Amino acid sequence: MVEGQTEETFVRDLLYDHFQGRSVFLNPILLRTSAQGKGGVVRYAKVRPQIVRQCRQDSAAVVTTLIDLYRLPGDFPGSQTCVVTDVYAKVRCLEQALADDVDCRNFLPNLSVHEFEALLFSDLDQFSAWFDEAAMKRLHAQIPKDRTPEEINDGVDTAPSKRIIAALAGDGYQKTLHGPLIAMDIGLASMRQRCPHFHAWLKQLEALAP
């Protein structure tokens, strides 16, 4: 169950083929949180019934999530108790709180650290097929030193998506168009090498193979 259209395309166009070869078949389902059918987790109270319904609909299937850690709503499980400073410890705490709240045996919680766009920082050079040299210099200037892409902070102006927009908005960057296409150019190998939490989630899914 995915938060937005970018994640939906990412699962369908990149993750699906990887797992199909292992006889694990992914079906991205967009979480609905508005009358217009748009995704996004604005309130957990709107998301929980959808997750539980999917879990109970087919007990032989596994339900997992692709939801951004960035800007989780205040009613999300663990939001008041998972206050550790280490981002990886924090996300594990929140995922456990989510699993406890959903309380379904076939549920595998996963949060993106801090958001999908962090994966794109695994190899910024792949943006060069879409943007000129000046834009690439601005983009590379957004790379924080001595941190994994997942550790890029989640501030209003400094989250991964905000950094990309700051560098490329004037050059026509479109999240739902460029994000999945650039992710495909980067490939899973580079993402897994640089993003340990993402890698751990994929290993859990791979372990479902018959």
C-alpha positions as CSV (number, residue, x, y, z in Angstrom):
1,M,0.0,0.0,0.0
2,V,1.7,3.2,-1.2
3,E,1.4,6.8,-0.2
4,G,1.3,8.4,-3.6
5,Q,1.5,8.1,-7.4
6,T,5.3,8.3,-7.5
7,E,5.6,5.3,-5.2
8,E,2.9,3.5,-7.1
9,T,4.8,3.9,-10.4
10,F,8.1,2.9,-8.6
11,V,6.6,-0.4,-7.4
12,R,5.0,-1.2,-10.8
13,D,7.9,-0.2,-13.0
14,L,11.0,-1.2,-11.0
15,L,10.2,-3.4,-8.0
16,Y,7.7,-5.6,-9.8
17,D,10.1,-7.1,-12.3
18,H,12.8,-7.7,-9.6
19,F,10.3,-9.7,-7.5
20,Q,8.5,-11.5,-10.3
21,G,11.7,-13.4,-11.0
22,R,11.5,-14.7,-7.5
23,S,7.8,-15.7,-7.8
24,V,6.8,-12.8,-5.5
25,F,4.2,-10.7,-7.2
26,L,3.6,-7.1,-6.0
27,N,0.4,-5.2,-6.5
28,P,0.7,-1.5,-5.6
29,I,-2.5,-0.1,-4.1
30,L,-2.8,3.7,-3.6
31,L,-3.9,4.8,-0.1
32,R,-7.1,6.9,-0.4
33,T,-7.3,9.9,1.9
34,S,-9.5,12.4,0.0
35,A,-12.7,12.4,-2.1
36,Q,-10.6,13.1,-5.2
37,G,-8.9,9.7,-4.7
38,K,-5.4,11.2,-4.1
39,G,-2.9,9.5,-1.9
40,G,-0.9,10.8,1.0
41,V,-1.1,10.2,4.7
42,V,-2.8,13.2,6.2
43,R,-4.5,11.3,9.0
44,Y,-3.7,7.8,10.2
45,A,-7.3,7.3,11.1
46,K,-8.1,7.3,7.3
47,V,-5.3,4.9,6.5
48,R,-5.7,2.2,9.2
49,P,-9.0,0.9,8.0
50,Q,-7.6,0.4,4.4
51,I,-4.6,-1.5,5.7
52,V,-6.7,-3.7,7.9
53,R,-9.2,-4.4,5.2
54,Q,-6.5,-5.5,2.8
55,C,-5.0,-7.8,5.4
56,R,-8.3,-9.5,6.1
57,Q,-9.3,-9.7,2.5
58,D,-6.7,-12.3,1.7
59,S,-4.9,-14.0,4.6
60,A,-2.6,-15.8,2.2
61,A,-1.2,-12.5,0.9
62,V,1.2,-10.2,2.7
63,V,0.4,-6.5,3.0
64,T,3.2,-4.1,3.3
65,T,3.5,-0.3,3.1
66,L,5.6,2.4,1.3
67,I,4.8,5.4,3.4
68,D,7.2,8.4,4.0
69,L,8.6,8.9,7.5
70,Y,8.7,12.6,6.5
71,R,5.7,14.5,7.9
72,L,3.8,11.6,9.5
73,P,0.5,12.8,11.0
74,G,0.3,13.3,14.7
75,D,-2.1,10.4,15.2
76,F,0.3,7.9,13.7
77,P,1.1,5.0,16.1
78,G,4.3,5.8,18.1
79,S,4.4,9.4,17.2
80,Q,4.4,10.4,20.8
81,T,6.7,7.7,22.1
82,C,9.3,7.0,19.4
83,V,11.3,10.2,20.1
84,V,14.9,8.8,19.8
85,T,17.4,10.9,17.8
86,D,18.8,8.1,15.7
87,V,16.7,7.9,12.6
88,Y,17.1,4.1,12.1
89,A,16.1,3.4,15.7
90,K,13.1,5.8,15.3
91,V,11.8,4.2,12.2
92,R,12.1,0.7,13.7
93,C,10.1,1.9,16.7
94,L,7.4,3.5,14.5
95,E,7.1,0.4,12.3
96,Q,6.7,-1.8,15.4
97,A,4.0,0.6,16.8
98,L,2.3,0.4,13.4
99,A,2.4,-3.4,13.4
100,D,1.0,-3.6,16.9
101,D,-1.8,-1.2,16.0
102,V,-2.8,-3.0,12.8
103,D,-2.5,-6.3,14.6
104,C,-2.7,-8.6,11.5
105,R,-0.3,-11.6,11.1
106,N,0.1,-10.9,7.4
107,F,1.1,-7.3,7.8
108,L,4.7,-6.1,7.1
109,P,5.1,-2.5,8.1
110,N,7.6,-0.3,6.2
111,L,8.3,3.4,6.3
112,S,10.6,5.2,3.8
113,V,13.5,7.0,5.4
114,H,12.7,9.9,5.2
115,E,10.9,9.8,1.9
116,F,11.0,8.2,-1.5
117,E,13.2,10.9,-3.0
118,A,16.0,9.9,-0.6
119,L,16.6,6.9,-2.9
120,L,17.4,9.3,-5.8
121,F,20.4,10.6,-3.8
122,S,21.9,7.1,-4.3
123,D,23.3,8.3,-7.6
124,L,22.6,11.9,-8.6
125,D,24.6,11.5,-11.8
126,Q,21.5,9.8,-13.3
127,F,19.8,13.2,-13.3
128,S,22.2,14.3,-16.1
129,A,20.1,12.6,-18.8
130,W,17.3,15.1,-18.0
131,F,19.1,18.3,-16.8
132,D,22.0,20.4,-18.0
133,E,25.4,21.0,-16.4
134,A,24.3,24.1,-14.4
135,A,21.3,22.3,-12.9
136,M,23.5,19.3,-12.0
137,K,26.0,21.6,-10.2
138,R,23.1,23.0,-8.1
139,L,21.8,19.5,-7.4
140,H,25.2,18.1,-6.3
141,A,25.5,21.1,-3.9
142,Q,22.5,19.7,-2.1
143,I,24.3,16.5,-1.0
144,P,24.9,16.5,2.8
145,K,28.4,15.2,3.8
146,D,29.0,12.0,5.7
147,R,25.4,10.8,5.6
148,T,23.5,8.1,3.8
149,P,20.7,9.3,1.5
150,E,18.2,8.0,4.2
151,E,19.8,10.3,6.8
152,I,19.1,13.5,4.9
153,N,17.0,15.4,7.3
154,D,13.3,15.9,7.1
155,G,13.0,19.7,7.5
156,V,10.5,21.7,5.6
157,D,13.3,23.1,3.4
158,T,15.9,20.4,3.7
159,A,14.0,17.1,3.1
160,P,15.3,15.2,0.0
161,S,12.3,16.3,-2.2
162,K,12.8,19.9,-1.1
163,R,16.5,19.8,-2.0
164,I,15.7,18.4,-5.5
165,I,13.0,21.0,-6.1
166,A,15.3,23.8,-4.9
167,A,17.9,22.8,-7.5
168,L,15.7,21.8,-10.4
169,A,12.3,23.5,-10.1
170,G,13.3,26.1,-12.6
171,D,14.4,23.4,-15.1
172,G,11.0,21.6,-15.3
173,Y,11.5,18.9,-12.7
174,Q,8.3,17.0,-12.1
175,K,8.2,14.5,-9.2
176,T,5.7,12.0,-10.6
177,L,7.4,12.0,-14.1
178,H,11.1,12.2,-13.4
179,G,11.2,10.5,-10.0
180,P,10.4,6.9,-11.1
181,L,12.3,7.2,-14.4
182,I,15.5,8.4,-12.7
183,A,15.0,5.6,-10.1
184,M,15.0,3.1,-12.9
185,D,18.2,4.5,-14.3
186,I,19.8,4.3,-10.8
187,G,18.7,0.7,-10.3
188,L,18.1,-1.3,-7.2
189,A,21.7,-2.3,-6.7
190,S,22.9,1.3,-6.0
191,M,19.9,2.1,-3.8
192,R,20.4,-1.0,-1.7
193,Q,24.1,-0.3,-1.3
194,R,23.5,3.3,0.0
195,C,20.1,2.9,1.8
196,P,20.3,0.2,4.5
197,H,16.7,0.5,5.6
198,F,15.4,0.1,2.1
199,H,17.7,-2.8,1.6
200,A,16.4,-4.5,4.7
201,W,12.8,-4.1,3.6
202,L,13.6,-5.7,0.2
203,K,15.3,-8.6,1.9
204,Q,12.1,-9.2,3.9
205,L,10.1,-9.3,0.7
206,E,12.6,-11.6,-1.0
207,A,12.3,-14.0,1.9
208,L,8.6,-14.5,0.9
209,A,9.7,-16.4,-2.2
210,P,8.4,-20.0,-2.3
